[in-house]
Every structure is written in structure tokens, then in C-alpha cells.
Amino acid sequence: MNEIDKDLIYLLSCAVNGIVPDSERVRSADMDKLYGYSKYHSVQSAVCIALERAGVIHKQFHEEMKKIIRNNILFDMERQAILDEFEKHGIWYMPLKGAILKELYPENGMRQMVDNDILYDSTKQDTVKIIMLSKGYSAESIGNNHHDIYHKLPVLDFELHTCLFEETHANKSLYKYYSDYMRLLKKDSENGFGYHLSDEDFYVFMTAHEYKHFSLSGTGIRSLLDCYVYCKEKGSQLDWKYINEQCIKLEIADYEQQRRELSMKVFSSDELSVLNEAENEMLMHYLKMGTYGTYENGIENKLKNQSKAGYVLHNVFPSVKYIRRSVGFVDKWPVLYPVGIVYRWGRIMVKRRSYLFTTINVLKKKENQKA
């Protein structure tokens, strides 16, 4: 672990625990590197709050924090306006993930949001599209996977989920467990069509969602921080026996325990606890991956579960279901699947050549490791 890793962890621990950082230590940090690294993990606002407690004002951090606070307020206002429309049209809904988690952080804006996730009644997809378009959003993707994507300039991104996990996800237990998600939803008392999860089920879902990313492309230090903040605020009230039973069903019980114990060791004090080898390896994964993981890590994880030949074959000739989602005309006319394959590869060569070259390099690296 290098100094920038240690500085990031130290400042995040100070931020969420109300500690004033040591000003001498803070001033000795490489602020430009720290800013870039914080942005890589989408935690620049939390780091900025810790820095300013120590009397250190850094222009980029400060401007970014102000923008994040404005964006969070804008997201809250816009989400409420959208949910008011859902109420008028009798569409049930449930906000997910960051919109809930950010309220548990000790200061406004400490937990930043890139987009806003809402689960909603998929039978009302057409009505929702009309609502979103009437509010000035553009539709990037509707009905192609488990969430519809809407944008409105300059910063508003909404992912409206029709389910919680897709059947195509690598861990089939996640899809199976959440295929009947209605059994978990609890009715809000203050509105007509809103729902929420119990504290236990929210924790299980956030863990399952994080595991999906962790086991695919990876996930960054913000996910570990979310776990710490959630357990710090609600841990003593949670039914851990129930949580463990659900995680066993999801086949993520070991991951849940390891992640939770690591988060406590890393963030419960401004002094980093001594970690064993497995804990240190897990922490380095979080530090290396950034907010959304890396494309290279995604390939390497897939190669753990299939041969190189199988991976290449699957990517050259994806399933009909995948191509129908990816190529619009194949969804309308499935018989054009072969044409869709050619079209997809043409699109990759034009727009995503860097991904292709990265894939080739990872495969070569894997081959060299075997040699």
C-alpha cells in the first residue's frame, strides 16, 4: 500500500467519524494526486470535508464538493418530482441504493451520486416513458435490459429498474433470489404507491449488488465505505441471523462477512488496523478498481470460469438474447441474428477499438502466464 492509499483511507475515516485530521500530515500529502485518486473512487466530497476540517482548502476539491452538493439537491428535487408523477398515475416505485445510503452519511454531500436508481412497476413502462420525456429527459435505453436509462442535461441521470437482477448475471443465485422481489417490499406509510425494504433486506441487497460488481469488473473503496457507514448507523439494530440466512441463499455469506469485517478494520479509527494477508488482498482490490472496476479485471474474472477458447467463442458469437438487446433491428427481426453479429463487430471496430485491444492484451497476458 503506497502513501496515497494511506492518505485516502485516513481522510475517509476522519470524514465519516467526525475526526479532525492532523494538519501536518494533511499538508504533506500530494494534493493533486489525492484529488485524482479521490475522483477515481467518487469520494472527493468526503475527502474535501476532512481536509477542510484540518484547515486545508484546495480549490479543485472545494469546487467539486460545492458541485456535488448542488447535484445531490437537484437529484432529490427531481426524484421527488418524478415520484409525484408516479403517484398521480398509480405507478408503484421504490428508490434504491445511493438515494438511501447518502442520508446515512454524517454531512450533506459527503456521499455523492452519479445517477439515481428507482425500481418501478414494469407493466407501466410506456407510461413512465411518456412521463420522463415530458419532463425533458432523453431516453438512452428502454426495455433492453433490467433498467431503462434517461438523461437530462447537464447532470441528471436516472436508471429506472424493471427488476433487480437479470437472468444473465454470472451468479444465478442473485437472479433466482430476487426474481420474486415483491415479497420483500414494504409499503410506505406516507404516500400512496411508494415502497421500501426493511433495514435487513436493504443491507442484503446492497451487499448482493456490490458482490455482483466485485465479482465482475470490480468495485472501489466507496462500496467498502458504504458498508461501514451502514453498519455504524444501523448495525446494532439489525437481525444478523436473518441477514446471514439470506446471504447463504444468495451464496455470498463469506463475502458479506469478509467485507463487513474489513470495513470495520479499515474505517472505524483514524489508525489503520493490522490486516492479515487475505484482508490486505481484499483491500487492495477495492483500492485498485475505482468506482466501477476495470474492463481488464472483468475479462480476467470471466477467464477464471471458462477457457480462453470458450471466452473468445462467446464474444465472437454472443447469444441471440444478447444481440437482440444490443442491436435494435435484431430485436425486431430475430432472423437477422447473423447480420447483427457483423453489425456489432463493425461497431466495435469503429467506436470501441480500445476495448478490443485491451481484450487481446489480457488474453495474451493470460497465455504468457501459462507458458
Buried (B, 14 or more C-beta within 10 A) or exposed (E): EEEBBEBBBBBBBBBBBEBEBEEEBBEEBEBEBBBEBBBBBBBBBBBBBBBBBBEBEBEBBBEBBEBBBEBBEEBBEBBEEBBEBBBEBEBBBBBBBBBBBBEBBBEBBBBBBEBBBBBBBBEBBEBBBEBBEEBEBEEEEBEBBBBBBBBBEEBBBBBBBBBBBBEEBEBEBBBBBBEEBEEBBEEBEEEEBBBBBBBBBBBBBBBBBBBBBBBBBBBBBBBBBBBBBBBBBBBEEBEEEBBBBBBEEBBBBEBBEEBBEBBBBBBBEBEBEEBEEEBEEBBEBBBBBBBBBBBBBBBBBBBEEEEEEEBEEEBEEBEEEBBBBBBEEBBEEEEBBEBBBEBBEEEBEEEEEEEEEBBEEBBEEBEEEEE
